[in-house]
């Protein structure tokens, strides 16, 4: 069953003279301008209780009503376990996700996810219409560690989604990969799509979506391993893992794209979201967040530096 909630917005002077879709997007009524436009066309966003077009110019004394529909076909269990927070304010959460924690329910994981814990702590105050992914604007894989931004307000949800779309949210990862490189830095520009006849894996495909990863070599270990600093300019599923496999330098420990017999690590890929750069959704202030490498990743590097590989 679906729940319907009507939300009313009284507009202010800063909104007058702007297009309806621009104003509605600025209030966080959807995650993109195109989705806002569709909601206006569907009549889910009204002006003065009337249906208007997306290019309608907002005037003095106008008000917006928004029909927010949430799908409750699946009731997500609220679970009380610690959330490793880096930062929190009324709009934004920054989480340092540990290895093994699934971000949101789905694909057989309906308990013990980050969302289960977020719902226990914050309930319905999380942003967005997706009951499986409240507040979630981007994700990292179950066995990837590090920084994740969560939206607590609709304004934050829209802002973070737009920053992801325009690539102004910058993310840096550390990855331990197999092999060494002739140059100290590189760029992988190769589209990614689902691998044919495989429901889990992704691959570089001619008809995939644009995917760009740049990297710098931070450290090498003999001729066997390299520690890379990778930057994402797009956010495709498994992007770094797929791109590293594509250039024949798979991430160490990767159960999907790596070598079958991992010599160093057996508990998932050694991939860590270390830095996150974004603009605060309300203030526009440039924010930078940092999460140190987890202990298991550091232990592997210590072994490599001692020549134990």
Protein Blocks (a to p, Z undefined) as FASTA:
>chain_A
ZZdddddddddfklgopafklmmmmnopafbfklmmmmmmnopacgehiacdfklccdeh
iacdddddddfkbccdddddddddfbdcfkbccddddehiafbgcehiaghiaklmmmmm
nmmmbgcjblklghiabdcdfklgcjddddfbfklmmmmmmmmmnopaccddddddeddd
fbfbdcddddddddehiakbccddfklccdddddddfbdehjlbccdddddfbdcehklm
mmmmmnopacehiaklmcfbdfkbcnbcadddfbccdddfklopacdddddddfklmmmm
mmmmnopZZ
